[in-house]
Amino acid sequence: MERSRNALRTIDRPRTFTLHHREWDMLPGVFSPVCSPTTGVVMELLGLAEPSPVPRTGSFLEIGAGAGLIAVSCALAGCDRVVATDINAEAVRNTALNAERHGVADRVSTRYSDLFAALDPGERFDMIFWSSNYVLAPADYEYQSVHERAYVDAGYATHRRFLAEASHWLIPGGSVVLHFSSRGDLARLLRMAGEHDLGLRTLRTVTNIEGGCEVEHMLVEVTRQQALPHAALPATTLPAAPAPAAARAVLPVA
């Protein structure tokens, strides 16, 4: 939790910043792409880091939108309907600010929501994406702030709910994708997926150095089939696809 607390305490936390060729608003109390490389890595994994990303269409739901970079970038790339949710009210406001800044407020809808709770019952999406809080905390951990929820998941309770509920909100043929990392407990995630007769398939990986340690980031698809044996899904054995190909595979065209 020290990373979360340091991110909130930093005195030079900017109100605006530049990432992947664009300027963004940053509110206090929101997970900061300046203090952590995670958001930039996720944009690479999704093929959104280039000035002219692979065009998309269709609907996109982002869980845990933070400052809104992923949701806004998907709208800029062509998604005609984007819904961005977060359990942090300031993150919801931050996403709306960035949608307005980049001229896509008509296509980006923001919701204050714990996972899928604020969605209308009939809503369905081509793609559901979550950059998960993959660091496992003890099941009885008591969060000191909503900001900590962007970093850790107590007992992986949120991961369990996400796996159990996400497919309900898909259109036929849609996809559920999440960002995970070697800082998380992949074996536990696989076991939880298996409990719901789901499999996990790594679509792409990016490795970088964080705090002097090598960290592997993974774009993982949740599949509607019997979970694969644990030995079949070590992310390090699966090759990273080129960005355009990965983007086409992950973001469906309506």
SULJOFEN-V182873 format. One record per run of one state. SS is the DSSP state (H for helix, E for strand, C for the rest). FROM is the first residue (numbers start at 0). LEN is the number of residues. Records with the same first field share a line. If there is no record, write none. Layout:
BEGIN
SS=FROM-LEN / FROM-LEN
END
This chain:
BEGIN
C=0-1 / 9-6 / 19-2 / 25-12 / 45-13 / 63-5 / 76-4 / 86-2 / 101-6 / 112-12 / 131-3 / 137-8 / 150-1 / 154-2 / 181-4 / 195-3 / 210-2 / 223-6 / 233-1 / 237-5 / 250-4
H=1-8 / 37-8 / 68-8 / 88-13 / 145-5 / 156-13 / 185-10 / 229-4 / 234-3 / 242-8
E=15-4 / 21-4 / 58-5 / 80-6 / 107-5 / 124-7 / 134-3 / 151-3 / 169-12 / 198-12 / 212-11
END
